[in-house]
């Protein structure tokens, strides 16, 4: 019987813990960033098809939350398949390496990393593929269903997502998927295919959360090496709020979880939208008692209060700054004079003075820095500008300092263009 045609089980009381599933967890890593004090709120579920590495996964577990390590090989359906153990076990895959990319190479800290060497198969094993939908619907999974799903499975990401459509629709709120721009493994789907599949399931591509090291198309001698080709990256996706179809307490909890994930990934505008959506979904039934609520739950309440107290200031919009006539006139400006064209080559004479007197260069650089500081200081006319804002302070107290720095950097950059 097809797993997608089975009747759905009665919906349980939603778990308040964040359940993070990572497929391809050979080294105990996961696709969700470390969140410090919030780790006790997390359930980590790590899968790997290579049973030999499960002890390594358990021993390398860096997270402080509850962790499950599962020996499943996930795919698009339940069937038997062949798993290739490669020279570099991190490249082990259900798919064969593409010989076209065998000569591609990058320098990895102290050695050259050739794809033909790394993806050379040293052992094959017969494995039983199982779809994530089957695991969830059959009750074989001892852990909660995923709120967050990350995949690093060397070319089989699209296949796993194809076998998880019901799980994506009913449970998953965000994903990090390793995507490829070149067919490094025979028959693998590329970034556009993965994004199209997830778009059908209600997910939007947000950004590349990590670009993998570029590979040069050949192994050149030292001194003749360039930037290389981008072959792959980690792509971050979020559930669209109009596709958050769960009502009542379940939908409220999912919106709050998605808001926290958006904050962790620096997507603050989306986090505010998720919090607003959760207030619309606030159910009549009793919410978790404060003593039972996880830490991120209290953090979101504190964050909401800080956001509500922030003054609403905006830079001017394009239409406010330019009339239609002024917008068209932007392209009719005369060409700027060539540098050094005035005063018989003033730029060239200034450079000659700097070469003869290095102290002049230091003096000019000091003046430039002082002028920049004076320009930036103009925005301190706003009382709330001094020090971190209330929202930034909440993030800093929670240990999310990188997220606070993103807000601060954008505040400094945008605030100088706000009306007084």
N, C-alpha and C positions, 0 to 999 in steps of 0.2 A: 504493500500500500504506500503510495507517495506521501512523504512526510508533510508536504504542504496542504494535503487534503484532509488531514486528521482534524477532528474537532478540537477547538482550543480548550485548554483546561481552565477551570475557574480562576479568576484573577485573585492572587493573594494580596494581603495587606502590603503596600509598597515598603520595601526596605529603605531606611534612611541612609544606610552606608553607601559609599561610592564603590561600585563594583567595576574594576578595571581588568579587562581581559587582554592579554597580549599573546599572539601566536608567533612562535619562533623565538622563544625565551631561553635560548641556549646558555647565555651568560647571566641569567637572572635579571636582565634589564626589562624595561617596559617602555611603552611609547608615551606615557604620561609623565610630566616633570615631577621631581621630588617636591613635596609640599610641607616638609618640616613638621610643625606641630599638628598638622591635620592628618598625618599618616595613620593614627589609630582609627580614623573614620573610614579607612580604605580596606577593601577586600581585593587582593591581587590574585588573579587566575592566570597561570602561565602554562602554555602548551608547547610541546616539542615532539616532532615525529621520531627523533633519534633517542631511543630509550637509554642509550649509554650515557647521555649527558644529563639525565634527570638528577643524579646526585650532585653534579656540578651546579645545576640550577638552584637546588636547595641550599647548597653551601655558599653560593654567591649572593643569596637574597639580601639586598641592602635595605629593604623596606621594613618598617616597624609594624605594619598592619598585618592582618590575617592573610595567609598565603596558601594557595592550592597549586600544586604542580601536577599536571595531567599529561599522560603519555598518548595523546590522540594525534593522529595525522588528519587534519581537516582538509576538506575538498568540497566539490560542488555536489556530490552525491555519495551514497554508501556503496562502495565497491572495492575491489582489490587493485592495488597499483604498485609500481616499482619506485622505491626511494633510493636516490643516488647519494652515497656518502663520498664527499670530494676531498681532495688533498687539503684544502682549507675547509674544515667542517662548517664554518659559517656560510659557505656557498652551497652546502648540500641542498638538494632540491628534488622535486618530482619531475623536473624538466631537464633536458640535456642542454649543456652550454652551446652557444652559437659559435661555430668555428670562425665566423667572420670577425668576431671581436677577440679572438685568441691573442693577437699581438698587442692589444691595448694594455697600457701600463701607467701606473702612478707611483711616485716615491712615497713610501709609508714609513716615515720617521727615520729608519736606518737601512731600508732595503727597497729595491724595486719590486712592485707587486704586479706580476703578469697574469692576466686572466686565464691564459691557456694552462698555466701551472696551477693556479688556485682552484679552477673548476674541473680539473682532471679527476675523473671518477676512480676511486680506489676500492669501492665495495658497493654492491647493490643488495637491497632487501625488499622482500615482499611485505607490504603494509596494507592494513585495512583502512581505507578512507571512510570518514564519517562527516556528514555535514553538521554545521553548527545548529541549524534548525532541528535536525534529528536529536542532537544532544539535549537541547532545551525542551523539546516537546515530549521526548520519551522519558524524561526524568532521570537520565543517566548522569546528569551533571549535579554534583553535590553542592556546588557554589551557586549564588544568585546569578541571574541573567546579566549580561553586560550593560552597564550604563555607558561605558567607553570601551571602544575596540581598537586595538592597534595590530597591524600586520607587518611582519618582516619575514617573508617566506620565499624569497629568491624566485620571483616570477609567477608564483601561484596565487597572488593576492586576488586577482579577478575571479578565479575559480572558487575561492573560499567565500567571497562576497556573493557569488551566484547561489551558493548553498546556504545563505544566511538571510535571505530576503524577508522572511517572516520575523526573524530576530531583529533585523534592522528596523522594520516597521513598528514593532511593538515595544522595543526596549532601548535600542542604542540611541544615544544623544549626540555623540561626537566620535570622530575616528581620526587616527593618524595611520596612513597607509604608505608603505614604501612603493613608489611609482617609478617607472622607467620611461625614458624618452627614446631609448634604442632597444632593439630586441636582443638583449644579452643572452636570453634563454630562448630556445626554439619554441615558437608557438605562444609566447607570453603576450598578454594584452598590455597596451601602453597607457600612459597617463590619461589620454583623452577617453579611452574605453572605460577605465575605472571611474572617471568623473561622470561620464554619461550614465553608467549603471547606478551610481549613488544619487545622481540627480533624479532618476526615476523613483528612487525610494525616499525622496524628500530631503536630500542633503545638499548643501552648498559648499563649494570649494572656497576656502578662506585664504590660505597662504601655504608656501613651502616652509615648514617649521625647521627644516634642516636640509641643506644642500650637501650631497655626498662629494667626496674628493673627485675632481675631474680626472679623466683618463686621457692620456695622450694616445693618438692612433698608432703610434709606433714607439719603440724604445730607442730614443736618441741619446747620443753621448752627452755627458755633463758639459754645460756651456752652450748647448744647442736646444734647450728645452723651453717650451712655451707654456701657455695657460691650460691647454687640454680641453677635452669635450665634457660637457655635463651629461652623464649617462643616467643618473637617478637622483631621487630626492625623497624626503618624507613630506607628504601632503596632509594638511589638516582640513577636516570637514566638520560642519555643524548641522544639526537638524534645523530645518526651517520651522519657525514658530507656527506658520499656518498648517504645518503637517504634524503638530503636536496634538494628536487626536484623542488622547486619553482624558476623560472627564473626572471630576471629583478630586479626591485626595491624591490619587495616582498622578493626574496631570499636574496638580500643584507641586508635588514633590519633584516630578521630572523637570518642571520649569526652574525650580530652585537649584537643582543639581546642574542643569545646563548653564545657569547664571554663574555658578562657582567655576565650572570648567572654562567659561569664557574669560573670567578674570585671570585664571592661571595662565591662559594663553594670550594675555594682553589685549583681548578683544572687549574693551570696556563698554563701547556703545552697544554692542550686542548684549552684554551682561545687563545693562540698564533696561533694555527691551525685554529680556527674560524675566527680570524682577517685576516689571509692570505686568507682563503676561501672567505671572504667578498670582498677582493680586486679583486679576480678573477671574482666575480659576480657584480662588480661595474657597474651600468647601465648607458647608455648614457643619459637618461633623468635627469632632474635637481634634485639634492638632496635637502633635507629640508634646508631652509635658516637658518643661525646660530641663529637668534633670535627665530625661531620656534623649534629648536632642543631641546630635553630634556637634563637634566644635565648629564645623563649617556652617552649620545652621545658625549659631549665635553670631558668627562672623558676618553672615549675610544680613542679619537684622541690624547690626551695628553699621554696616556699610550703607544700607538703605537710609538710615537716619542721617548719616553724614552727607549722602548725595542730596537729600531733601534740604539740607541747610546751605548747600553751595549756591552762591549767586549765579544767575543765568546771564553770562556774558558771551557774546559771539563776535567773531570778526565779521566785517561787512561781506555780503555776498557779491558775486560777480555782477549781477544786475544792479545792485546798489552802487557799485563802484563805477560801472560803465553804462552809459546810455547806448542804445543801438548805434548812434552816430559815432560816439567815442570808441566803441568796440571795433567798428570798421576802420576808424582812423589809426588804430594801433599798427596797421600794416602799411601806413603811408608815411611813416617817419623817415626823415632823411638819414642816410647812412652815417654812422658816427665817424668823426675824423680818425684817420689812421694814427695809432699810437706813435708819438715821437714826431709827428708831422709838423706841429706848431713850434715856433721859436727855433727853427732850423735844427730840429732833432734834439729837443730837450731831454727825451727819455734816454738817448744814447749818452748825452753828457752827464746825466745823473748817474747812470751805471758806471761811467768812468770814474766819477768822484767816489762812489761806494767802493770800487776796486782799490783805489789808492788809499782810502781811509776807512778801514773796517768799522771804526767807532761810529761813523755816520750811519751805517746800516743798523747798528744796535739802537742808536738814538731814534731813527725813523720807526723801527719796530716797536719801541716803547711807546711812542706817540700813537701808533696805530692801535695798540692794545688799550691805551687809555681812552681813546675815542670810542672803541667798541664797548668798554665798560660804561662810559657815559651814556651811550645809546641804550644799552640794556637796563641801566638804572632808571630810565624814564618811566618804565612801567610800574615802579614802586609807588606811584601815586595812588594805587588801589590798596586799601588797608589790608585786605586778605592776602595780598601778594607775598607778604613777608613770611618766610619759613614755609614748611609744608602745609598744604591745605588739610582740612579735616579728613577728606577721603584718603589722601596720601598717608596721613598719620595712622588711619585704621589699617592700611596695608602694611606699613612698617611694623606696627605692633604685632601683626599676625605673621611676621617673618617673610612677607612677600615683597622684599625690597626691590627686586628687579622690576616688578610690576609698578611699584610706586615711582621708580625712576623713569619708566616710560611715560607715566602721567605727567611727571614734573618736566621732562624734556619737551613734551608737546605743549605744556602750559607756557613755558618760557618762550617757545617759538611762536605760538599763536597769539599770546596775550598782547604783544606790542602792536598788533593790528586791530585791537578792539577799540571801539569808540570810548572816550573818557566818560 
